[in-house]
Amino acid sequence: MTLPVGCEPRCPGCFHRTWSAAASEAQKMDWLRRQLAPWADQLQPVRVVAEDARWSYRCKVCLSAVWDETAGWQFGLWRRDELIPIPDCPVHADSVRLLARWLMRALPPGPSFPLAFLVQSGAQATLILKTHRPPPLDWLDEAGQRTLAASGLEGLWLHLHPAAGRRLFARSGWQLLWGQPRSRDAFGLSYGPNAFQQLIPDLYRQALDAAEAFLDPRPGDSIADLYCGIGASLARWTSRKARVIGVELSGEAVECARLNAPAAEILRGKCADRIPQLRDWMPATGNRLLYVNPPRTGLEPEILAWTSAEFRPERLAYLSCSVGTLSRDLRALTAAGYAVEALVPHDFFPQTHHVETLALLRGAV
């Protein structure tokens, strides 16, 4: 099939870029059925977006940056030891493409500007430099600022991080170059340059709707929300007048969550490290509910043990970005007496092989 306009054929990013929506959905469903075979009867069809929403949706990206004496600045993904430039990737949002193209023209040459990564999260973007030394900033003139504003960007940051690599961000070294330090997402929630955001707001809303309908938090119920991010789910539970606690590792996300869900108690740190505080918070009476949205590594073993042996929630909603770790964790939870009532896949990453799944579990009566 013909590649979409702007697609780089060597790019390792979107394996389904030449596939139809139907073919991509079929492959994902087949993968899910095989990986979640013990609960295949509970697997629902993939929730998808309309055809015209399958492109230009990705507003959260991390692109490596390389200076080439002939080509200038290049932004893209690595394939082995070669950077594949993708400044016009059709999966990326218009603001991402416009920013990349402008930076290619505006930035000073590499020797004086040791740029390693361009990270964009919604309307906030960050230039990560592998240096402690502040670089020249005369390239960001009034014309450039007008270009940024016209692109839809609201904040541009400089982050000096000499050890940037697998770990992109450090606590210090941040400077707001232009714009405002916070933006608001499709839900009206505050976020910053380093906050995780779920893609495809309409699908994410559907996932939260399904989790909320299943958990059905009410006044007097207590709900723990682990890996809570900027608080999109926390705001749901507190609006239902439930007693809520959240745990999140990112300091920036915790700051935003406290703005977005002020009625929730929020702890910063690894979820496993906050089990003592979770024990202190555990209610003596009322329904116990649990919502989790972990990274690809899934639930920490300590959290699995705490969930099944101590907290024992009546209902549990688990939004997973890795079917492999989801299957592993479901085996542990079902062995502890939980029943999988529904598995609801969501196509948060159209034209790629990725798929996320909402698992809804109920404890034994």
N, C-alpha and C positions, 0 to 999 in steps of 0.2 A: 504494500500500500504506500501511497505518497505521504511523505512526512508533512506535518502542518508547517505553515510559514513560521520561520524563526527557530525551528528545531535543528539542533546540531546532531547529525547521525551518530557521532562517536560518543555522545553524552551518556554517562552511565546512570542517569537519574530516573527517567520515566520509562519503564519497560513496556508499558501499555500504550505508548504515545501513538502508535499506528492502529490500535485496536478500536473497534466500535464499542459503544457503551454496553451493548448486549454481550459481546464477547468478553469484555473485561469483567462484567458482573458474573458471567457463568464461570470464569476461571476462579474468581474469588469464592464463589459459593462451593465449588468443588474442593478447593483448598480447605475451607472451613469445615466441610463435612468430614474430610479425612482427619483433620487435626482434632476435631471435637466429636469424634465418632461415638463415644459413650453417651452423648447427649444430643444426637442428631435429630431426635424427635422434637426437641425443643428449639431447634434452629429455625429462625424466621428468615424471609427474604431480605436481601440487602436493601437498606434505605439509600436511595440515590437522589441526585439532583437532576434537573432538566438538562438537556443536551447543551444548551447555550451557556450553562453554568459550569461546564466541565473544563473550561480553559480560563486563563487570566484570574484565577482564584487565589493563588498562593501568595499571601502577603507576609508570610514569615519564612525567611530564607537565611542561609549562611553560605556565602560565596567566598572561596579563596581568591586572593588577589596576587598577581604576579606582574612585575615590571619587565617589559621587553624593549630593548633599545630600538627595535624596528617597529613593532606594533604598538608600543606604549603600554598603558595599563590594560590588563585583561582580568575579567572576573568569571569564575566558573567552578567546575568540580574536577577533582583529580581522578584520573584513570591510570593506575600504576604510578609512573613517575612523570606523567604528562598532564598539564592543566588543559582541560577542554573548555574554551570560552563559551559562555551561554548568555550574552548580554540581552538577547531578544527572545529568551525562552517563552513559548506561548502559554505555559502553565503559570508563570509568574504574573502577578498583578501588574497593571499598567504603571503604578508608582514605582515598583521595583525596577522595571525595565528603563523607565525615564531616569531614575537615580543612577543606575549603572552607566548609562550612556553619557550622562552629564559628568560624572566623576572621571570617566575615561578622557574627557576633554579638559576638565578643570584642574585635576590634581597635579602637583609638581612631580617631577621624575622620581623614580624609585630611590636612587642613592640619597636623596634628601628627605624622603618621605617613606619610611619602612613599613608600609601598609601590608598586613597579612590577611585580614578578613574584612568583608563587608557583611554586617548582620542587619537585617531589617525585621522588625516586629510591628506589623500594622503601620501606623503613622510615625513610628519612631525608628531611626536608623543609627547605626554605630560603626565608626571606622576604628578597627583594632590595629594598633601599631606595636611592633615588637621593639620597644625602646622605652627608656625612662625619660629621654630628653624631649621636651616639647618641640614639635616641628614648626616650620613656617606656616602661617595661616592667612597670608595675603591673597591666596587664591579664592577665598570665600568672600567675594565682593558683593555689591548690591544687586548686580544682575544675576549672580548665582543664587542669592537668597530669593529673588523673585522666581527663579526657576524651581527651587525647592518648594516654595509655596504653591506654585501652579501644579506641581506633581501630586499634591495631596499630602506630602510629608508635613509633619508638625514639629518634629524635633530631630536634630542631627547632633550626635555625640562623638567625642573623641575619647578613646580608651587606650591609655598607655599601659601595655602589659608585655614585658620582655619575654615572658615564658609562655605566651599564648600558643596553644596547640590543641591537644585533645580537650584541655580545659580553656575555654575561650575567655572567660571573664575572671578578674580579680576584684577584691573589694575596693581598692584604691585606684587612682589613676583616671578618674572620670572627669570629663569637662563637657558641658553643654556648649556646643559651638553656635547653635542657632535654634530659635524657636522656643518651645515650651517643654518642660521635663515630663509631663504626663499627657496622655491622650485618653479618649473614651472609645470603647468598642461598640459593636452593634447592640449590646445589651445596656449601654450607658455606663459601663464599669470602667473605672480608672485603671490604667496600666502604664508601665514605663518601658525602657529600651531592652530590659533583660527579662521581661515577664513572659511566661508561656501563654500562648493563646491557641485555642482550638480553631482549626480552619473550618470553613463553610458554616457560617452562623446559623443558617436555616436548619441544617442537619444537627448541629450541636443543640439547638433549641429542642428539636425532636427527641434527642437522647435525654436531655434533662427533663423534658415533659414525661417521658416514659419512666425514668428513675423516680421522679416525684410521685407519679400516679401509683407506682408499686410500693414505695416506702410509705407514702401517705402520712407524713409527719404531722402530729397534732399537738396542741398545748398539753404539756405533761410528758410528752415523749422526749427522749434524749437521743440525739444523733451525732455520731462521730464522723467527721469528714476528713479522710487522710489523703495527703498529697493534694491539698485543696487549691493550690494555685492562687490566682488573684481573687477568688471568692465567688465565682459565678454560681456554683452550687450552694455555697454557704448562704448567699443572699436568698436563695429559694427557701431553704429550711427555716431561716429566721423570719421570713415573711409569713410562715405558717405558725409562728409563735412557739416553735419547738425549742428545747434547750440544746445548744449547738456548741461543739468544739471542733476546731480545725487544726491540722498540723501541716506545715510546709517548710521545706529546706531553704528556699531562696529568700534572702532578706528583703529584696525589692518586692517580691510577690506578697510577702507578709505585710509590708507597709500598705500595699494596694488593697489587700484583703480586709485590713482593718478599716479602710475607708469605704469599701464596697459592702461590707457586712458588719457594721459597728456593734450589732447586738450579739455577735458570736465571740466566744473566747478562742483566741488563736495562739498557737505555740509555734515557735521557730525551731527547726532542727530536723534530723532524720526521724522518721516515724518510730523506728525501733528504739531510738534513744529517748523518746518521750513517753514510753510505756509507763514509767512511774507516775508521771503527771496524769496520764489517761486513767490509771488505776484510781488515783485520788478523785478524779472527776466522775467516775462510774456511778450511776444512780442506784439507790437502794430499791426504788419502786418505779413503775411506769415502763413503757415499751422501750427497748433498746434497738436502735437502727444504725446501720453502717453504710457509708458511701465511700468508695475508693476509686481513685483515678491515677494509678501508679505509672512510672516510666516503663520502658520496655523490659526491664529486669523483673517486673512483677512485684508481688508483695514480698517484703522481707520475711525470712523464716520466723523471726520473733513476732512479727505482726500476725502471721498466720496462726501461730501458737496462741497468742493473746486473744485473737478473735474467736477461735474455736473452743479454747479451754476456760477463758475468763470472761470476756465481754459477752459472748453468746447472743448476738443480735437476733431479734425475731425475724428481721428481713435485711437483706444485704444487696446492694447494687454495686456492680464492679464494671467500670468502663476501661477496657483494655486496648492497648495499641500493639500487642503482640499475642497472637493466637497460641504460640508455643508456651509462653509463661502463663497465659490464661488457663490452658489445658492442665498444666502442672498444678496450678493453685486450685482449680476446680476439683481435681482428684483429692487434694488434701481436705478441702472443705466438705465434699460429699462423704469422705471417709469419717469425718467428724459429725455426720448426721444431717448435713444440709442437703436440700433438694433443689436442683436447677429447674426453675419454672419456665424461663425463656432465655434465649440467646438472640440478640437483635443486632445484626451487623449494620454498620454505617460507613458509607463510602466517603470518608473525609478527604481522601487523596485521589480524586479521579485521574485517570490516565496513568496511574502508577499501580504497582502490585500490592500496595499497602491497603489494609482494611482494619477497621476498629470494631470492637464488639462489646455490647452492653449485656452483661450477664446478671440475671435477677434470680436470687436464691432465697429460699425460706427455710427457717430452722424447724426442727422437729417439735411438734406440739407436746 
